[in-house]
Amino acid sequence: MADGRKRADIRAGVRVKIVLKQDQRTGKLTEGVVQNILTNSPAHPHGIKVRLTDGAVGRVKEIL
């Protein structure tokens, strides 16, 4: 199971768990489907930033 640090692992339509900006302290994860990828670099140490279909924006912690 990929952890969401590599952009190549993530595509629109994939189910993921993300951490929202306001949940970074608690580490609470939000599950959803990727609408688009917001990080341009091929990798990011804190996870690739994505927008979910419900409009939530956060960094991918887990790819389901």
C-alpha positions as CSV (number, residue, x, y, z in Angstrom):
1,M,0.0,0.0,0.0
2,A,1.4,3.4,-1.0
3,D,1.7,6.2,1.4
4,G,1.0,9.2,-0.9
5,R,4.4,10.8,-1.1
6,K,4.9,10.0,-4.8
7,R,2.8,11.9,-7.4
8,A,2.9,8.9,-9.8
9,D,0.9,6.8,-7.3
10,I,-2.1,9.1,-7.4
11,R,-4.6,9.7,-10.1
12,A,-8.1,11.3,-10.3
13,G,-10.7,8.9,-9.2
14,V,-8.5,7.0,-6.7
15,R,-9.8,6.6,-3.1
16,V,-7.4,8.1,-0.6
17,K,-7.2,9.2,3.0
18,I,-6.0,12.8,3.4
19,V,-5.1,15.0,6.4
20,L,-6.8,18.4,6.1
21,K,-4.8,21.6,7.0
22,Q,-6.9,22.1,10.2
23,D,-6.4,18.4,11.2
24,Q,-2.6,18.4,10.9
25,R,-2.1,18.7,14.7
26,T,-4.5,15.8,15.5
27,G,-3.7,13.7,12.5
28,K,-7.4,13.0,11.8
29,L,-7.8,11.5,8.3
30,T,-10.6,12.3,5.9
31,E,-11.5,9.7,3.2
32,G,-12.5,10.6,-0.3
33,V,-12.0,10.4,-4.0
34,V,-9.3,12.5,-5.7
35,Q,-10.6,15.1,-8.1
36,N,-7.3,16.7,-9.0
37,I,-3.7,16.8,-7.9
38,L,-2.4,20.2,-6.6
39,T,1.3,19.3,-6.0
40,N,3.4,19.8,-9.1
41,S,6.6,18.1,-7.9
42,P,7.1,14.3,-8.4
43,A,7.3,13.7,-4.7
44,H,6.7,15.5,-1.4
45,P,7.8,14.5,2.1
46,H,4.5,15.3,3.8
47,G,2.3,13.8,1.0
48,I,1.0,15.0,-2.3
49,K,-1.7,17.7,-2.0
50,V,-5.0,16.9,-3.7
51,R,-8.5,18.2,-3.9
52,L,-11.3,15.6,-3.3
53,T,-14.6,15.4,-5.2
54,D,-16.3,17.1,-2.2
55,G,-14.0,20.1,-2.4
56,A,-11.8,19.2,0.6
57,V,-8.0,19.9,0.1
58,G,-5.3,18.1,2.0
59,R,-2.2,15.9,1.8
60,V,-2.5,12.2,1.0
61,K,-1.5,9.9,3.8
62,E,-2.9,6.7,2.5
63,I,-4.0,5.3,-0.9
64,L,-6.8,2.8,-0.5
